[in-house]
C-alpha cells in the first residue's frame, strides 16, 4: 500500500494567501521528512526537510510541521505567489540497516491565482 | 549542489527492444536511485544502490535490471522493453545527510 500519502491532488490559493499542503505516513519508523517542488517534465528540487527529532522548521516563506503522533506532516507557504504554482511532493525516509530509500507521495498540484 | 546527469534525454524504442539509461553523479555520493514518474502514481522507486557493485531492489523492479559500475555511474537496463515502460525516468543521488538530488530525466517511449 501507499506508505506516504497526499490526499489532495490539487489546491488553489489566492495570491498573498497561505498554502497548506498535507502528507500522511503509515510507518512510525520514518525518520526524515521532506518537501520537493516539481514543474511538469522537470526533476524534483528539494525545498525543505526535517528530521524526526524536530517538530517544526522554518525557511523564509516555508514552514514544515511534523506531527509524529498523528503520522502527519505539512508544508505551509506564506504570502503565496504565482511562481509557487507547481506540483509539491512530500517524501520520507526510513533507515533500516544502512539501506535508506526516499518514498514519495503522489503529489499535490498547487495553483496560486492572481 | 550535487551534479547529476542522465543520458540520453529522450529515447524511442520498439517493443522487445534493449535499452540502457545512464546516470552519472560527480559529487562522490554513496547512494544512487532510479525512479519512474507516471501520471497518477508520482515517483516510484525501481532500483537503488549504496555503492559500486551494490544493488537494492525498489518498489517496482519488474522488467528492470540495474548495475552500479563505479561510485559515479548507475545504469538502468530494459532488456525486453514493453509499452508499459513508457515513462519519465529520474536518477538521483544523495550523501549521508539524506538530501537527495535529481538528474534532469530521460523520457522513454516504447512503441
Interface residues (C-beta under 8 A of the other chain):
Chain A: X32 X34 X41 X42 X43 X44 X45 X46 X49 X51 X89 X93 X98 X99 X100 X101 X102 X103 X104 X105 X106 X107
Chain B: X31 X33 X35 X40 X41 X42 X43 X44 X45 X48 X50 X56 X58 X59 X88 X90 X92 X94 X98 X99 X100 X101 X102 X103 X104 X105 X107
